[in-house]
Amino acid sequence: MGGKVDNQKGPLNNSKGATLLFSIRKGQHTLHPHSHFVLDLFVKACLGFAGPLARAWGVIMVKTVVGAAIAAFVLIAAGSSAPAQESRQNEAGQFDFYVLSLSWSPSFCAAAAERGGGRGASMQCGARPYSFVVHGLWPQYDKGFPEYCQVPAPRLDRSIVSLMLDLMPAPHLIFNEWDKHGTCSGLSSRAYFETVRKARAVVKIPPEYVDLQEPLDVAPAAVEDAFIKANPALPPDGMAIGCDKKRLTEVRICLAKDLQFRDCPDVARRSCKRDQVVMPPLRGG
């Protein structure tokens, strides 16, 4: 998971705020609705003193030349404003940093119980009392993220799945994370999941969340503070808290390619905005 890049929409403006004669929408370059009116005024001003035949011929020529000039300007503007990352979109290994997503397992299981179960709930929500589990390690751009960089994805050996179940206790999750995110890492499947394990080892879970025995009402900012206290090198804008309507769902930590903590403003600003959320206790708590 992660953020997506939004395409620019609507008319472009010059430095004085005046609307230009065109707009760019979803890759299509079209004249602004008012541009034909402005163009007609321009033509009439240029040809006001010409004779009838000259004016008729001049209208065609001026509109052709001015229209071509506008179209050329649109193409140049569109090319210069395109996000730099589009040239590498979904190219394996071409990304800026990782997001390590740690899911609060009790919240996942509580939501699954409300839905009447669900795929992957049986193992994760069994007798073992999981706390934070790895949801995924996601390659990211500074804005946006790649996904499904190889279709079909290289086959994932089941021995790797078995080795990862202590951190990611749902086989289908492991397969999905490899297909959607792992293929964008530029690593082999074995190297990618070894990196997942190393990334998880970098992050220390605050001691108050390791064996939570009672429901905890907490502010998302307090969870961030607890993680920063446990990981002093973690910058305040290097993480985000995820939540649903009432529960804390996950903590996302930004890591450089060498797995050092780093800031990630685009991720951090999507953090949970609720005043309070609930952290359900570990199963059996």
C-alpha positions in Angstrom: 0.0 0.0 0.0 0.8 3.6 -0.1 0.1 6.9 -1.7 -0.7 7.6 -5.4 0.5 10.4 -7.6 -2.3 12.7 -8.5 -2.3 14.0 -12.1 -2.5 17.8 -12.5 -5.9 18.9 -13.6 -7.5 22.1 -14.7 -6.3 25.2 -16.5 -2.7 26.4 -16.1 -2.2 29.9 -14.9 0.5 32.5 -15.8 2.4 34.5 -13.2 -0.3 37.1 -13.0 -3.1 34.6 -12.4 -4.7 35.1 -15.8 -6.2 31.9 -17.3 -4.4 30.7 -20.4 -6.2 29.6 -23.5 -5.9 25.9 -22.9 -6.3 23.2 -20.3 -4.8 19.8 -19.7 -7.0 17.0 -18.6 -6.0 13.3 -18.3 -3.3 13.6 -20.9 -5.6 15.4 -23.4 -4.7 18.9 -24.5 -7.7 21.0 -25.3 -8.5 24.7 -25.8 -9.9 26.5 -22.8 -13.7 27.1 -23.3 -13.1 30.9 -23.5 -10.2 30.6 -25.9 -12.2 30.6 -29.1 -13.9 33.8 -28.1 -10.6 35.5 -27.3 -9.1 34.2 -30.6 -12.0 35.6 -32.6 -11.5 39.0 -30.9 -7.8 38.9 -31.8 -8.5 38.0 -35.4 -11.1 40.8 -35.8 -8.7 43.3 -34.3 -6.0 42.3 -36.8 -8.3 42.3 -39.8 -10.7 45.1 -39.0 -9.4 47.3 -41.9 -9.1 44.7 -44.6 -11.6 44.2 -47.4 -14.3 41.4 -47.2 -12.3 38.9 -49.3 -9.0 39.6 -47.5 -10.8 39.4 -44.2 -12.2 35.9 -45.0 -8.8 34.6 -46.1 -7.1 36.3 -43.2 -9.4 34.8 -40.6 -8.4 31.3 -41.8 -4.7 32.0 -41.9 -4.5 33.8 -38.5 -6.6 31.2 -36.7 -4.4 28.4 -38.2 -1.2 30.1 -37.1 -2.4 31.1 -33.7 -4.0 27.7 -33.1 -0.9 25.9 -34.0 1.2 28.1 -31.7 -1.2 27.5 -28.8 -1.1 23.7 -29.4 2.7 23.7 -29.5 2.8 25.7 -26.2 0.4 23.2 -24.6 2.6 20.3 -25.5 5.7 22.0 -24.2 4.0 22.9 -20.9 2.7 19.4 -20.5 6.1 17.9 -21.0 7.8 20.3 -18.6 5.2 19.8 -15.8 5.1 16.0 -15.9 6.3 14.4 -12.6 9.9 13.2 -12.9 9.1 9.8 -11.5 6.8 8.9 -14.4 9.8 8.0 -16.5 10.5 5.2 -14.0 7.0 4.4 -12.9 6.8 0.7 -11.9 10.4 0.1 -13.0 11.9 -2.5 -10.6 14.6 -1.2 -8.3 13.9 2.5 -9.2 12.5 4.0 -6.1 13.6 6.4 -3.3 12.9 4.7 0.0 10.9 2.0 1.8 7.9 2.1 4.1 7.8 -0.6 6.7 4.2 -1.1 7.6 3.6 -2.7 11.0 0.0 -3.8 11.6 -1.5 -3.9 15.1 -2.7 -7.5 15.0 -5.4 -7.2 17.7 -7.2 -4.5 15.6 -7.0 -6.6 12.5 -8.6 -9.6 14.4 -11.3 -7.4 15.9 -12.2 -6.0 12.5 -12.2 -9.6 11.1 -14.5 -10.8 13.8 -16.9 -8.0 13.1 -16.9 -9.0 9.4 -17.4 -12.6 10.3 -13.8 -13.8 9.7 -12.0 -13.4 6.5 -9.0 -14.7 4.5 -5.9 -14.9 6.6 -7.7 -14.3 9.9 -7.6 -18.0 11.0 -3.8 -18.1 11.5 -3.2 -14.6 12.7 -6.2 -14.6 15.0 -5.7 -18.0 16.6 -4.2 -18.9 20.0 -0.9 -17.1 19.6 -1.1 -13.5 20.9 0.4 -11.4 18.1 1.1 -7.7 18.7 2.7 -5.7 15.8 3.2 -7.9 12.7 4.7 -6.9 9.4 2.2 -5.9 6.8 4.8 -5.2 4.2 7.9 -3.4 3.1 6.9 -1.0 0.3 9.2 0.7 -2.2 8.2 4.4 -2.4 8.8 7.4 -4.5 9.1 10.8 -2.8 5.6 11.2 -4.1 3.6 8.1 -4.9 4.8 4.5 -5.2 5.4 1.7 -7.7 3.4 -1.5 -7.7 3.2 -4.8 -9.6 6.5 -4.1 -11.4 6.7 -7.6 -12.9 3.5 -9.3 -14.2 3.4 -12.2 -13.8 5.6 -12.0 -10.7 8.5 -14.5 -10.5 7.4 -17.6 -8.6 7.7 -17.4 -4.8 9.1 -20.5 -3.2 6.9 -21.9 -0.4 10.0 -22.4 1.8 10.4 -18.6 1.9 6.7 -18.3 2.9 7.3 -20.7 5.8 10.3 -18.8 7.0 8.3 -15.5 7.1 5.3 -16.7 9.0 6.8 -15.6 12.4 6.7 -11.9 11.1 3.8 -12.1 8.6 1.4 -14.7 10.0 -0.7 -15.2 6.8 0.6 -17.0 3.7 -1.7 -15.1 1.3 -0.3 -11.8 2.7 3.2 -12.9 1.9 2.3 -13.9 -1.6 0.4 -10.6 -2.2 3.2 -8.5 -0.8 5.7 -10.1 -3.1 3.5 -9.7 -6.2 2.6 -6.1 -5.4 5.6 -4.6 -3.7 8.5 -7.0 -3.6 8.7 -7.1 -7.4 9.4 -3.4 -7.3 12.4 -3.7 -5.0 14.8 -5.0 -7.8 15.7 -7.9 -5.5 15.2 -11.6 -5.8 12.3 -13.0 -3.7 14.8 -14.4 -1.1 16.8 -11.2 -0.9 13.6 -9.1 -0.6 12.2 -11.1 2.3 15.6 -11.1 4.0 15.4 -7.3 3.7 12.0 -7.4 5.2 13.4 -9.2 8.2 16.3 -6.8 8.5 14.0 -3.8 8.4 11.8 -5.2 11.1 14.8 -5.7 13.3 15.7 -2.1 12.9 12.5 -0.9 14.6 12.1 -1.3 18.3 8.5 -1.7 19.6 7.8 0.6 22.6 7.7 -1.6 25.7 4.2 -0.6 26.6 2.8 -2.2 23.4 4.7 -5.5 23.6 2.3 -7.3 25.9 -0.8 -5.1 26.1 -3.3 -6.8 28.4 -6.1 -4.2 28.5 -7.7 -2.0 25.8 -5.8 1.2 25.6 -7.3 4.6 24.5 -4.5 6.6 23.1 -3.9 9.6 20.9 -2.1 8.9 17.6 0.5 11.5 18.5 1.3 9.6 21.7 2.0 6.5 19.7 4.3 8.5 17.5 6.1 9.8 20.6 6.4 6.3 22.0 8.1 5.0 18.8 10.4 8.0 18.7 11.4 7.4 22.3 12.1 3.8 21.6 13.9 4.7 18.3 15.7 8.0 19.0 17.0 8.3 15.4 13.4 8.2 14.0 12.5 11.7 12.8 9.0 13.1 13.7 8.1 13.3 10.0 9.5 9.8 9.3 6.4 7.9 10.3 2.6 7.8 10.1 -0.2 6.2 12.2 -3.0 4.4 10.5 -6.5 4.1 12.0 -10.0 3.1 11.1 -13.1 4.7 12.6 -12.2 3.7 16.1 -9.0 1.6 16.3 -5.3 2.0 15.6 -4.5 -0.2 12.7 -0.9 0.2 11.8 2.3 2.2 12.2 4.3 3.1 9.0 8.0 3.7 9.4 10.1 5.3 6.6 13.5 3.8 5.9 16.2 4.6 3.4 17.4 1.9 1.0 20.2 1.1 3.6 17.4 0.7 6.2 18.3 3.9 8.1 15.5 6.0 9.4 14.6 8.9 7.2 11.9 11.6 6.9 9.0 11.2 4.4 6.7 14.2 4.5 4.3 12.8 1.9 3.7 9.7 4.1 3.7 11.6 7.4 0.9 14.0 6.4 -1.5 11.1 5.9 -1.2 10.1 9.5 -4.4 9.4 11.5 -6.2 12.7 12.4 -8.4 11.3 15.2 -8.0 12.6 18.7 -8.2 9.2 20.3 -8.1 5.6 19.0 -8.3 2.2 20.7 -5.6 -0.4 20.8 -7.3 -3.7 21.6 -5.3 -6.0 23.9 -3.4 -9.0 22.7 -5.6 -12.1 22.3 -5.9 -13.8 25.6 -5.4 -10.4 27.3 
